[in-house]
Amino acid sequence: MTHASHSLRPPEDWCENAYDLVRGLAVYSGSMLVDGIAKVIAKHPEGNIANAFNHKQVGCKIWARDKLLESSGPSYRRIVVLGGWYGVLPAMLLEDRRFNIAAVDSYDIDPAVEEVASTLNSAFSDRFRAITADMYALDYQGLGADLLINTSCEHIADLGGWLSLVPSGTRVLLQSNDYFSEPTHISCVSSLDEFRAQAGLAKLDFAGALPMKKYTRFMLIGTV
């Protein structure tokens, strides 16, 4: 009975306990990304970092990172991530020593995520920027990006219309899914072939599907 009573924690202890746990994991692993998560828990307890870094999110981003390396190589002057949320994918790319990345810019329309993304990527502050902006209002010619990443194409009503704003010859990494039951997913696709047709890329270097428990994630890497 003594052990059981000691194992019970009031809900308000969650944030402090999570911070201690993740900080310990950062020391153990030596990961700057995990250390950034600990800082987010401490500085932004209202943030939804647990959802942003759940196993499904991480799995899809590892898949994107590895296939990008295989299909397009390790070196980039500037990567622009659209709908970047808390900046988890930029952190995963910047921490990976296989890559040589000069800069990553993470754009999101939600102003509440900018500071969280900056905290998460604080170890990479010389190469990372979080920017609040509408992806439809960007001057893509002036961004200086040699890679655009959008892993939330299911949220874009007209993917082809958005891609028409991107200069010809720009390399892109795109993800979508067939999770039609999620109300915010307004542009899901039922197959990889449908995603290919929807995007209409001029050159395709990779196309693949990653089955998940409730849906399949689709990814294209190529050139507009």
trRosetta pair geometry for C-beta under 8 A, 3 or more apart (Angstrom, degrees):
i j d omega theta_ij theta_ji phi_ij phi_ji
1 4 5.6 -56 -150 36 36 112
1 5 6.3 33 156 -19 69 106
2 5 6.0 -58 -150 36 29 107
2 6 6.5 25 155 -17 65 108
3 6 5.9 -59 -150 37 32 109
3 7 6.5 32 154 -25 66 107
4 7 5.8 -58 -152 30 32 112
4 8 7.2 33 153 -26 63 100
5 8 6.1 -51 -158 21 37 111
9 13 4.6 -99 173 64 112 139
9 14 7.5 133 117 -67 125 59
9 17 6.6 23 178 -43 165 154
10 13 5.4 104 66 -8 72 102
11 14 5.9 -18 -174 -21 54 113
12 15 7.7 -38 178 18 49 98
13 16 5.7 -69 -163 50 59 107
13 17 5.3 53 145 -22 90 113
14 17 5.9 -67 -145 43 25 107
14 18 5.9 24 161 -20 67 111
15 18 5.9 -55 -143 37 26 110
15 19 6.3 29 155 -22 61 106
15 41 6.2 171 -161 176 76 93
15 45 4.8 2 -130 -131 144 120
16 19 5.7 -52 -149 33 30 114
16 20 6.6 28 154 -16 63 104
17 20 5.8 -54 -150 36 33 110
17 21 6.3 32 153 -19 66 108
18 21 5.6 -56 -146 38 32 112
18 22 6.0 21 161 -12 68 110
18 41 5.3 -142 109 -152 109 148
19 22 6.2 -60 -140 42 25 102
19 23 6.0 26 160 -20 63 112
19 38 5.8 94 -153 -157 65 79
19 41 4.6 -169 -84 109 80 125
19 42 5.1 88 -125 -68 134 86
20 23 5.9 -57 -143 38 25 111
20 24 6.4 27 156 -19 61 107
21 24 5.9 -61 -157 35 27 111
21 25 6.5 25 151 -16 65 106
22 25 5.4 -50 -146 37 38 114
22 26 6.4 44 151 -25 65 100
22 34 6.2 -157 -175 179 86 86
22 37 5.3 -110 -176 104 142 106
22 38 4.2 -176 108 -81 107 84
22 41 6.1 128 38 2 145 147
23 26 5.5 -48 -151 30 33 115
23 27 6.8 33 151 -17 63 101
23 35 7.4 59 -126 -124 58 64
23 38 4.3 107 -73 -139 71 149
24 27 5.7 -52 -151 35 35 110
24 28 6.2 33 152 -17 67 108
25 28 5.5 -55 -143 40 33 113
25 29 5.8 13 165 -3 70 114
25 31 7.7 -22 135 40 85 116
25 34 5.3 -110 111 177 100 141
26 29 6.3 -63 -133 49 23 95
26 30 7.7 99 172 -76 53 7
26 31 5.9 -106 -132 64 64 77
26 32 7.9 68 -153 -106 106 18
26 34 4.2 -172 -90 108 77 101
26 35 3.8 112 -155 -73 143 70
26 37 7.7 -173 -67 50 114 91
26 38 5.6 -79 -20 -12 141 135
27 30 7.7 19 -175 -68 23 48
29 34 5.6 73 61 21 134 154
31 34 3.9 73 84 10 117 106
31 35 6.6 -179 98 -9 63 82
31 95 6.7 35 -157 -167 81 149
32 35 5.4 -51 -148 39 36 116
32 36 6.4 45 149 -25 64 102
32 91 7.7 -147 104 -166 90 99
32 95 5.5 -169 54 -109 102 111
32 123 3.8 -132 -175 96 124 170
32 124 7.3 113 130 -38 140 88
33 36 5.4 -51 -152 32 33 116
33 37 6.8 37 148 -21 63 98
33 88 7.9 74 -160 -150 119 65
33 91 4.5 120 -114 151 101 118
33 92 6.4 47 -101 -79 155 54
33 95 5.0 -70 -34 -39 108 158
33 120 7.6 18 -150 175 66 88
33 123 7.8 -103 -60 39 40 135
34 37 5.5 -44 -152 28 39 115
34 38 6.9 43 148 -19 63 98
35 38 5.6 -48 -155 32 37 115
35 39 6.7 38 147 -18 65 103
35 123 6.6 80 78 -48 120 134
36 39 5.5 -52 -150 35 37 113
36 40 6.5 40 150 -22 67 101
36 91 6.1 -128 57 -133 159 146
36 119 6.7 140 -166 133 84 62
36 120 4.2 78 156 -165 121 47
36 121 6.3 41 -136 -61 151 24
36 122 6.0 165 -115 27 95 85
36 123 6.1 -104 -61 1 107 105
37 40 5.5 -50 -149 33 35 113
37 41 6.5 38 152 -21 65 101
37 49 6.0 147 -147 168 85 139
37 53 6.3 5 -112 -37 132 169
37 120 6.7 34 -74 -128 50 90
38 41 5.8 -51 -151 33 33 112
38 42 6.5 26 154 -13 64 108
39 42 5.8 -59 -148 41 32 109
39 43 5.8 6 164 0 70 118
39 119 5.2 -155 120 172 111 99
39 120 7.3 180 72 -90 105 36
39 122 6.3 -54 95 18 167 138
40 43 6.3 -67 -130 51 24 93
40 44 5.2 -40 -168 46 68 109
40 47 5.8 -75 172 68 104 153
40 49 4.9 120 118 -76 136 150
40 86 7.3 47 -131 -168 153 128
40 116 5.8 61 -136 -158 110 85
40 119 5.2 134 -86 109 72 122
40 120 5.3 13 -57 -75 127 82
41 44 7.6 -48 -82 62 10 66
41 45 6.6 45 -176 -97 50 65
41 47 8.0 -114 -91 59 39 111
41 49 6.5 -103 -69 48 73 147
42 45 7.6 -16 -158 -58 10 86
43 119 5.4 -151 69 -136 143 153
44 47 3.9 43 130 -18 113 121
44 49 7.5 111 89 -36 109 116
44 115 7.1 155 -81 108 131 101
44 116 4.9 -127 92 -102 179 94
44 119 6.4 170 -10 42 121 159
47 52 8.0 -35 159 3 102 132
47 86 7.0 97 -174 -106 126 130
47 116 4.9 135 -110 -118 142 139
48 51 4.5 -12 156 30 105 116
48 52 6.2 116 106 -21 78 94
48 86 8.0 -145 71 -47 71 135
49 52 5.3 -58 -143 43 40 113
49 53 5.8 7 165 6 74 113
49 86 6.3 154 -107 -159 74 169
49 116 7.4 -155 -72 -173 98 124
49 120 7.6 168 -120 -87 119 120
50 53 6.6 -73 -138 53 21 87
50 54 6.5 50 154 -65 61 88
51 54 5.7 -22 -146 -20 33 115
51 57 7.4 97 153 -27 52 144
52 57 6.1 -162 178 150 33 170
52 85 6.0 -179 -122 138 117 130
52 86 4.5 14 -155 28 166 135
52 88 5.4 175 157 -39 102 134
53 57 6.3 -111 -115 80 15 129
53 58 6.1 44 -166 -59 59 106
53 88 6.0 -179 -84 -116 80 138
54 57 5.1 90 55 13 71 104
54 58 6.9 -145 95 -4 32 93
55 58 5.7 -57 -141 42 31 110
55 59 6.0 36 158 -25 66 108
56 59 5.7 -52 -144 34 28 113
56 60 6.5 26 159 -16 62 106
56 212 5.9 61 -138 -148 109 135
56 213 7.6 -87 -92 18 122 101
57 60 6.2 -60 -152 36 27 107
57 61 6.4 18 155 -13 64 113
57 88 6.8 41 147 90 121 162
58 61 5.8 -64 -147 42 31 108
58 62 6.2 34 156 -22 68 105
58 88 7.7 -99 -91 164 68 136
59 62 5.8 -52 -144 34 29 110
59 63 6.4 33 154 -19 62 106
59 210 7.4 173 138 161 103 139
59 212 7.5 140 90 -104 138 103
60 63 5.6 -54 -153 35 31 116
60 64 6.5 33 149 -20 64 104
60 151 7.0 121 138 -170 121 131
60 175 6.7 94 178 -162 118 160
60 210 6.5 163 -110 82 71 151
60 212 7.8 -23 -65 -70 103 131
60 217 5.2 -158 -118 -130 112 172
61 64 5.4 -46 -145 35 37 114
61 65 6.2 39 154 -21 66 104
61 88 6.3 -96 -83 118 170 107
61 89 4.9 -142 -139 -97 120 86
61 92 5.6 120 145 28 123 165
61 151 7.4 -14 -91 -113 77 168
62 65 5.7 -53 -145 37 31 112
62 66 6.2 24 159 -15 66 109
62 92 7.3 -116 -81 -171 59 146
63 66 6.2 -60 -143 39 25 104
63 67 6.1 13 164 -8 64 113
63 208 8.0 -138 174 97 117 130
63 210 5.3 -26 -129 -79 170 153
63 217 7.4 124 71 95 154 136
63 219 7.0 -175 127 -17 113 156
64 67 6.3 -64 -142 44 23 102
64 68 6.1 29 158 -25 63 110
64 89 6.9 -19 82 -135 140 123
64 149 7.5 84 173 -148 137 123
64 151 6.5 -56 -78 -96 157 124
64 173 6.1 100 -162 163 105 136
64 175 6.6 -68 -85 -51 122 131
64 219 6.4 -162 -97 -127 79 147
65 68 5.8 -58 -150 32 24 113
65 69 6.7 23 155 -18 61 105
65 89 7.5 -169 -61 -153 99 83
65 92 5.7 -103 -68 131 146 117
65 93 6.1 -159 -117 -85 107 74
65 96 6.4 153 -176 -38 133 162
66 69 5.8 -53 -153 34 33 111
66 70 6.4 29 152 -16 65 108
67 70 5.5 -52 -143 39 37 113
67 71 5.8 16 164 -6 71 114
67 206 5.3 153 171 165 114 163
67 208 6.7 -137 -117 27 155 141
67 219 6.6 110 74 113 156 145
67 221 6.3 -176 130 -15 105 143
68 71 6.4 -68 -137 47 23 95
68 72 5.5 -41 -173 40 64 115
68 147 7.9 66 -154 -157 125 150
68 173 5.8 -29 -91 -90 111 146
68 221 6.2 -178 -100 -115 64 147
69 72 7.4 -70 -104 57 10 72
69 73 7.1 -10 -156 -179 47 8
69 74 6.0 27 -134 -82 88 73
69 98 6.0 15 -128 124 144 131
69 99 6.9 -106 -95 -75 105 90
70 206 7.4 93 87 -83 104 141
71 205 4.3 122 178 135 117 116
71 206 4.2 -88 -80 -35 157 122
71 221 5.0 114 90 96 152 142
72 147 7.4 103 148 -100 156 128
72 171 6.4 110 -134 -171 140 146
72 205 6.3 99 -65 108 84 162
72 221 6.3 -118 -33 166 120 130
74 98 5.7 -125 -116 144 126 72
74 99 4.8 -160 -163 -118 85 47
74 100 5.4 71 131 13 100 82
75 99 7.6 166 -76 -166 33 63
75 100 4.5 -10 -104 70 76 109
75 101 7.7 -177 -147 -74 36 47
76 79 5.1 39 138 -51 149 94
76 99 7.4 -16 16 -172 102 108
76 100 7.4 156 25 90 57 62
76 101 4.9 3 60 -118 100 79
76 102 6.9 -133 103 19 60 79
76 146 5.5 -166 -150 74 79 112
76 147 5.4 -47 -133 7 134 124
77 102 5.1 -13 -154 34 43 132
77 103 7.1 -3 151 33 53 93
77 144 7.1 -90 116 154 121 95
77 146 5.2 88 35 0 95 125
78 102 6.4 -52 -63 75 60 102
78 103 4.6 -13 -110 73 79 104
78 104 7.4 163 -159 -88 56 30
78 105 6.7 16 -175 -2 103 103
78 143 7.2 -165 119 145 135 83
78 144 5.2 55 39 113 153 90
78 145 5.0 -103 103 -107 99 53
78 146 6.3 112 52 12 66 79
78 147 7.8 -173 98 37 48 74
79 90 7.4 172 93 -113 120 85
79 93 6.8 -53 58 129 164 163
79 101 6.1 -30 -4 -150 118 123
79 103 7.3 -174 28 98 64 55
79 104 4.7 -13 67 -112 100 80
79 105 7.4 -176 91 28 52 63
79 145 6.6 67 -138 -148 19 99
79 146 7.6 -53 -78 63 55 70
79 147 4.7 -21 -116 74 80 108
79 148 7.9 164 -163 -88 61 22
79 149 6.4 21 179 -8 104 114
80 104 7.7 170 -84 -159 27 56
80 105 5.0 -13 -114 66 73 101
80 107 6.7 14 -175 -4 94 113
80 143 5.5 -5 -62 166 152 140
80 145 4.1 -60 -5 -98 114 146
80 147 7.2 175 28 92 65 56
80 148 5.2 -20 71 -111 100 68
80 149 7.1 179 91 24 49 73
81 84 4.1 90 110 -94 110 105
81 87 7.6 129 74 -121 146 62
81 89 5.9 159 -126 82 149 121
81 90 5.7 -121 1 -56 147 99
81 104 6.6 23 -8 -178 108 101
81 105 7.1 -173 27 92 70 50
81 106 4.7 -13 66 -113 111 71
81 107 6.9 177 87 25 56 69
81 149 4.6 -22 -110 69 71 110
81 150 7.8 152 -162 -78 53 43
81 151 8.0 -11 -157 1 98 99
82 107 5.3 -15 -115 66 57 109
82 135 4.7 69 -157 -111 121 133
82 148 6.6 16 -13 -173 113 96
82 149 6.8 180 19 85 73 53
82 150 4.6 -18 63 -93 111 92
82 152 7.8 -125 106 42 81 101
83 107 7.5 2 -21 91 30 76
83 108 6.0 76 -137 -109 28 79
83 109 7.9 -13 -98 2 65 88
83 135 6.9 -32 -39 -43 79 142
83 150 6.2 73 27 -143 113 78
83 151 7.2 -137 86 53 114 67
83 152 4.3 -94 121 35 159 135
83 155 6.9 136 -116 58 153 140
84 87 5.5 29 154 -84 112 60
84 89 7.1 -121 -144 47 79 105
84 90 6.6 19 -156 -20 124 117
84 106 3.1 180 152 -168 170 96
84 107 5.9 112 -3 48 113 37
84 108 5.1 -109 48 -48 76 100
84 113 7.7 170 90 126 78 133
84 117 6.5 61 120 -123 113 150
84 130 7.1 -149 94 -127 137 82
85 88 7.1 -15 86 7 110 95
85 106 8.0 -75 46 177 42 123
85 108 6.0 132 -63 -98 27 144
85 110 7.9 24 -116 46 53 126
85 113 5.7 -108 -167 -160 39 154
85 117 7.3 147 112 -79 41 114
86 113 5.8 -112 -78 -160 55 105
86 116 5.1 -59 -128 121 90 115
86 117 5.2 -174 -167 -82 37 74
86 120 5.7 87 160 -17 93 155
87 90 4.7 -44 -167 43 83 118
87 91 5.9 88 134 -26 86 98
87 106 4.7 -121 -100 -23 91 176
87 113 8.0 156 -18 158 85 103
87 116 7.7 174 18 109 104 74
87 117 3.4 110 -15 -151 122 95
87 118 7.6 109 -1 -45 160 31
87 120 5.2 162 75 74 109 127
87 121 5.1 -75 138 -29 142 121
87 128 7.0 80 -165 -173 138 132
87 130 5.9 -79 -61 -87 133 112
88 91 5.8 -60 -153 37 31 111
88 92 6.4 30 152 -20 67 106
88 120 7.0 -64 -80 162 55 153
89 92 5.5 -53 -145 36 35 113
89 93 6.3 32 157 -17 66 105
89 149 6.8 -146 128 130 147 151
89 151 6.8 154 -54 -7 156 145
90 93 5.8 -60 -148 39 31 109
90 94 6.0 23 160 -15 69 112
90 104 4.3 158 -140 132 108 146
90 106 5.2 -91 -27 -60 144 119
90 117 7.7 59 43 -170 133 107
90 121 6.0 -15 105 -92 117 141
90 124 7.6 -162 143 86 99 149
90 128 5.8 112 152 -126 134 115
91 94 5.9 -57 -137 42 29 106
91 95 6.0 24 163 -17 65 112
91 120 5.8 -86 -56 141 144 102
91 121 5.2 -137 -80 -92 94 85
91 124 6.8 -176 -116 13 65 137
91 128 7.8 19 -77 -100 65 155
92 95 6.2 -58 -141 38 24 107
92 96 6.5 30 157 -31 60 109
93 96 5.9 -57 -150 24 28 114
93 99 5.9 -26 -176 47 75 170
93 101 6.0 51 144 -22 106 164
93 104 6.4 127 80 -80 129 150
94 99 7.7 -90 -102 82 23 129
94 101 6.1 -102 -100 70 64 132
94 104 6.1 -110 -59 7 110 137
94 121 7.0 75 40 -143 152 106
94 124 4.3 31 148 -116 154 158
94 127 6.0 156 -130 93 126 129
94 128 6.4 -53 -60 -61 161 114
95 123 7.9 48 -88 91 95 131
95 124 7.6 -102 -58 -56 69 129
96 99 5.0 62 91 8 100 107
101 104 6.2 20 154 -47 133 98
101 127 6.8 102 110 174 90 137
102 127 6.7 -161 155 -136 34 106
103 127 5.2 -147 -107 -163 50 71
103 128 7.5 173 -158 -76 62 31
103 129 7.5 8 -174 4 105 100
104 124 7.7 12 38 138 114 137
104 127 6.3 50 16 141 80 89
104 128 5.4 -10 67 -109 93 74
104 129 7.7 -176 95 30 52 64
105 128 7.8 156 -89 -159 34 48
105 129 4.9 -13 -116 66 76 101
105 131 6.0 1 -174 4 101 123
105 143 7.4 -138 55 -165 148 104
105 145 7.6 -101 39 -85 115 110
106 117 5.5 -137 89 178 144 148
106 121 7.9 159 1 -14 138 154
106 128 7.2 8 -3 -168 107 93
106 129 7.1 -174 27 92 70 51
106 130 5.0 -24 70 -110 105 67
106 131 6.9 157 79 23 50 73
107 131 5.1 -29 -101 76 71 98
107 132 7.8 123 -154 -124 64 11
107 133 5.1 -51 -152 56 110 101
107 135 6.2 126 116 -83 131 82
107 138 7.0 -17 -139 -74 169 139
108 113 5.1 -27 90 70 154 132
108 114 7.1 -160 57 -68 107 70
108 117 7.5 155 8 -32 132 149
108 130 7.4 -19 19 -167 104 92
108 131 7.9 142 24 80 60 51
108 132 6.5 -41 76 -114 68 56
108 133 7.8 93 56 43 25 56
109 132 7.0 69 -153 -166 21 73
109 133 7.0 -66 -94 98 56 26
109 134 5.2 49 -107 -96 107 61
109 135 7.1 -79 -51 -9 101 80
110 113 4.9 64 92 1 107 108
110 132 7.4 -108 84 -129 28 98
111 114 5.9 -32 -162 -2 51 118
111 132 4.6 24 -100 -123 71 152
112 115 7.9 -62 -177 30 37 95
112 116 7.5 23 142 -4 65 118
113 116 5.4 -66 -156 46 51 114
113 117 5.7 52 151 -26 83 107
113 130 7.3 -133 120 -173 78 132
114 117 6.0 -60 -151 36 26 109
114 118 6.5 24 154 -17 63 108
114 130 4.5 155 -152 127 65 117
114 131 7.1 52 -122 -104 112 5
114 132 5.0 -60 -60 -49 133 98
115 118 5.6 -53 -147 36 34 113
115 119 6.4 37 153 -20 65 104
115 130 7.6 -156 -52 85 18 146
116 119 5.7 -54 -150 36 32 112
116 120 6.3 33 153 -20 65 106
117 120 5.7 -51 -145 35 32 113
117 121 6.2 4 162 6 65 112
117 130 3.8 133 89 -98 124 143
118 121 6.3 -72 -142 54 26 92
118 122 6.7 62 151 -74 62 75
118 125 7.4 52 -166 -111 83 94
118 128 7.5 164 -122 116 57 110
118 130 4.8 -112 -53 19 81 126
119 122 5.6 -12 -155 -39 34 112
121 124 4.8 -59 -178 54 89 103
121 125 6.8 135 123 -73 82 56
121 128 4.1 -91 147 114 140 166
121 130 7.3 152 36 -41 130 105
122 125 5.5 0 -157 -51 45 109
124 127 5.0 -62 175 56 92 98
124 128 4.5 72 108 -14 102 121
125 128 6.1 -68 -110 52 27 93
133 137 6.5 -129 178 71 93 105
133 138 6.2 86 138 -75 133 95
134 137 4.3 63 76 10 103 111
134 138 7.5 -157 91 -31 56 77
135 138 5.9 -32 -154 -3 40 119
135 150 7.8 83 -149 -106 157 123
135 162 7.1 20 125 -151 114 123
136 162 6.9 -88 -96 -116 81 91
136 165 7.3 178 -143 -43 54 167
138 143 6.6 24 168 -63 119 121
138 165 7.6 102 69 143 83 134
139 142 4.1 18 115 28 118 114
139 143 6.8 170 92 -39 66 77
140 143 5.6 -34 -148 2 40 120
140 145 7.5 -62 -163 33 75 118
140 148 7.6 -13 -144 -79 114 142
140 165 5.7 124 -4 136 135 86
140 166 5.0 -114 167 -114 164 54
140 167 5.9 -166 115 -12 108 83
140 170 7.2 -49 163 -66 120 165
141 167 5.3 99 -93 -55 75 125
145 148 5.6 81 126 -65 146 76
145 170 7.0 46 93 -149 97 115
146 170 7.8 -158 -148 -144 31 70
146 171 6.3 25 160 33 62 114
147 170 8.0 149 -110 177 23 81
147 171 4.9 -37 -104 90 69 108
147 172 7.3 149 -161 -98 60 27
147 173 6.7 21 -177 -6 106 101
148 166 6.3 -99 10 -128 163 136
148 170 6.0 32 -1 154 115 123
148 171 7.2 163 22 91 69 54
148 172 4.8 -22 69 -110 95 80
148 173 7.4 -170 94 28 50 64
149 172 7.4 159 -85 -162 33 60
149 173 4.6 -7 -114 62 80 104
149 174 7.9 -172 -153 -72 46 40
150 153 5.7 90 122 -65 109 81
150 156 7.6 23 163 -32 141 139
150 172 7.2 -16 17 -168 95 107
150 173 7.5 165 31 87 51 60
150 174 5.5 1 68 -115 90 73
150 175 7.4 -157 107 32 55 68
151 173 7.6 -7 -69 119 80 96
151 174 7.6 171 -91 -161 38 32
151 175 4.1 13 -143 40 66 123
152 155 4.7 -4 153 17 103 119
152 156 7.4 117 114 -25 75 91
152 175 7.3 24 -41 77 27 91
153 156 5.3 -51 -156 25 54 116
153 159 5.4 35 -165 -107 108 126
153 174 5.3 44 -47 -174 139 101
153 175 6.3 176 8 83 102 39
153 176 4.0 -63 73 -75 110 97
153 187 6.7 -91 146 96 70 119
153 195 7.7 97 94 -144 146 103
153 198 7.8 123 156 117 132 132
153 199 7.7 -35 -147 -80 157 102
154 176 4.9 129 -53 -151 81 80
154 177 5.5 -37 -51 40 143 79
154 179 7.0 25 -155 50 168 92
154 182 7.9 58 136 73 139 123
154 185 4.2 -21 153 -145 120 94
154 186 7.3 132 159 41 64 47
154 187 5.5 -176 -155 70 38 71
154 188 5.0 25 -136 -83 109 63
154 189 7.8 -122 -96 0 85 74
155 184 6.3 -8 -110 150 96 92
155 185 6.7 -73 -73 -114 59 48
155 186 6.5 60 -144 28 36 92
155 187 7.0 -47 49 30 7 103
156 159 5.0 98 99 -83 125 69
156 162 5.5 -60 -165 -8 137 148
156 186 7.8 -155 66 71 16 99
156 187 5.4 -59 74 37 55 153
157 161 8.0 -15 90 44 81 130
157 186 5.6 -28 -91 115 72 128
157 187 5.8 -176 -116 -57 23 123
158 161 3.5 23 125 20 122 123
158 162 6.4 145 94 -18 73 81
158 187 7.7 -146 -48 -103 22 145
159 162 5.9 -55 -150 37 33 108
159 163 6.2 29 155 -16 67 109
159 174 7.8 83 -161 -158 128 143
159 176 7.8 -48 -83 -72 150 136
159 187 6.3 156 -35 154 100 148
159 198 5.1 52 58 154 137 103
159 199 6.0 -60 136 -90 129 59
160 163 5.7 -56 -143 40 32 110
160 164 6.5 43 153 -32 63 100
160 198 6.6 -132 -42 176 94 55
160 199 7.1 174 -81 -136 71 20
160 200 5.7 43 -113 20 106 127
161 164 5.7 -46 -154 20 32 117
161 165 7.8 36 148 -21 56 94
162 165 6.0 -50 -172 19 43 113
162 166 7.7 38 139 -20 66 101
163 166 5.4 -48 -161 24 51 117
163 172 7.5 -45 -126 -54 106 171
163 199 6.5 106 -50 -158 161 67
163 200 7.2 166 84 62 150 93
163 201 7.9 -104 -167 -85 152 67
163 224 5.7 -170 -178 -124 101 117
166 170 5.0 -107 165 51 107 145
166 172 7.0 39 158 -68 167 127
166 224 4.9 -176 101 -61 118 174
167 170 5.2 105 70 -35 77 114
167 224 7.2 120 90 80 38 133
168 202 7.1 57 -152 -21 89 154
168 224 5.9 -129 -122 108 39 91
169 223 6.1 -18 -150 -175 30 118
169 224 6.9 -36 27 67 22 81
170 223 6.8 154 77 -152 33 71
170 224 4.9 10 56 25 86 118
171 221 7.7 12 -177 -176 94 78
171 222 7.3 -149 -143 125 66 21
171 223 5.4 -43 -95 -94 56 76
172 201 7.1 -143 53 -110 117 121
172 220 7.5 20 102 105 98 96
172 221 7.3 -163 95 -141 52 45
172 222 6.6 -13 57 67 82 57
172 223 7.1 136 14 -112 81 24
172 224 5.9 72 -14 -44 124 93
173 219 7.1 -7 -174 -168 83 102
173 220 7.5 174 -151 90 41 53
173 221 4.9 -3 -107 -104 77 86
174 195 7.7 177 114 175 117 111
174 199 5.9 158 68 -106 164 140
174 219 6.8 160 86 -151 52 54
174 220 4.7 -3 57 56 102 96
174 221 7.7 -177 22 -75 66 42
175 217 6.0 -8 -167 -176 113 101
175 218 6.6 153 -154 81 58 53
175 219 4.9 -19 -97 -96 81 80
175 220 8.0 -175 -75 22 39 64
176 187 7.3 -81 -138 109 127 88
176 188 6.7 153 169 -137 105 46
176 189 5.3 62 116 15 138 109
176 195 5.3 -177 48 -118 128 120
176 198 7.6 9 -9 76 166 149
176 217 7.7 159 84 -157 32 57
176 218 5.1 -16 64 60 79 105
177 185 7.2 -68 70 -138 99 143
177 188 6.2 -48 90 -133 60 95
177 189 7.7 149 88 43 14 75
177 212 8.0 -22 -137 24 128 128
177 215 4.8 49 174 148 121 132
177 216 6.4 167 -149 83 77 46
177 217 5.1 -37 -93 -103 99 54
177 218 6.4 175 -88 11 38 81
178 188 5.5 104 -130 174 34 116
178 189 6.3 -73 -83 85 77 50
178 190 5.4 79 -123 -122 119 38
178 191 7.5 45 -75 -51 131 35
178 215 5.4 180 68 -158 68 92
178 216 5.3 23 24 46 112 89
178 218 7.6 79 -29 -21 86 111
179 182 4.9 26 132 2 108 115
179 185 5.6 150 88 -33 87 171
179 188 6.2 -150 53 -111 49 135
179 214 6.5 54 -116 119 104 99
179 215 3.7 -44 -70 -87 90 155
180 185 6.6 -133 -120 96 28 126
180 188 4.9 -135 -83 57 69 158
182 185 4.3 72 80 -2 102 114
185 188 4.9 44 151 -52 117 104
187 198 7.7 135 168 -163 108 145
189 192 7.9 102 118 -87 129 17
189 194 4.1 177 -168 102 108 114
189 195 4.4 163 76 -66 167 78
189 198 5.9 -118 -86 -12 131 146
189 218 6.4 -48 70 26 122 154
190 194 5.5 68 48 9 71 157
191 194 4.7 102 57 4 79 100
191 195 7.1 -139 100 -3 46 85
191 218 7.8 98 150 -87 26 142
192 195 5.5 -53 -151 36 37 113
192 196 6.5 44 150 -23 67 101
192 207 5.9 115 177 163 120 106
192 208 7.2 -75 -121 170 141 7
192 209 5.0 -102 -60 -55 121 110
192 218 5.0 176 -102 -133 70 117
193 196 5.5 -47 -150 31 34 116
193 197 6.5 31 153 -15 64 104
194 197 5.7 -55 -149 38 34 109
194 198 6.1 38 151 -24 66 107
195 198 5.5 -51 -143 35 32 115
195 199 6.3 22 161 -12 66 108
195 207 7.9 161 88 -151 112 106
195 218 4.5 177 -24 130 165 149
195 220 6.4 -167 135 -33 111 117
196 199 6.3 -66 -149 41 24 101
196 200 7.9 96 156 -65 53 34
196 201 7.6 -80 -153 22 67 96
196 204 7.1 -1 -134 -98 105 152
196 207 6.1 7 -80 -128 111 145
196 220 6.6 145 -96 -92 63 132
197 200 6.8 21 -176 -65 34 74
199 220 5.6 -144 34 54 169 164
201 204 5.3 115 84 -73 126 81
201 220 6.2 179 -15 159 143 135
201 222 4.2 91 152 92 152 133
201 223 6.3 117 -178 67 104 39
201 224 6.3 -83 -133 -97 74 38
202 222 7.4 -179 60 146 56 114
202 223 5.5 -55 65 100 98 87
202 224 6.2 49 6 141 105 24
203 222 5.0 -171 99 -173 60 102
203 223 4.1 17 50 43 106 106
204 207 5.8 2 177 -40 127 109
204 220 6.4 -67 -134 -159 100 100
204 221 7.7 101 -162 77 60 48
204 222 4.1 -52 -109 -85 41 146
205 221 5.0 -59 70 105 100 92
205 222 5.0 168 7 -93 76 66
205 223 7.7 74 -21 -16 104 83
206 219 7.0 -11 118 116 106 99
206 220 7.0 159 89 -157 67 36
206 221 4.1 23 46 42 105 108
206 222 7.2 -160 35 -51 57 79
207 218 7.9 -7 -169 -174 78 90
207 219 7.3 178 -144 92 39 58
207 220 5.4 2 -104 -107 79 73
207 221 7.9 -149 -62 27 46 65
208 218 7.5 173 93 -152 41 53
208 219 5.5 -8 60 58 82 96
209 216 5.2 2 -173 173 108 119
209 217 7.0 151 -160 80 55 49
209 218 5.4 -22 -103 -101 76 69
209 219 7.7 176 -84 19 31 73
210 216 6.8 154 74 -165 43 67
210 217 4.4 -15 60 62 101 102
210 218 7.9 -165 21 -72 73 25
210 219 7.1 35 -7 -6 107 112
211 216 5.1 -34 -105 -108 55 89
212 215 5.4 6 61 66 112 62
212 216 6.5 175 19 -96 77 30
212 217 6.0 65 -22 -17 117 96
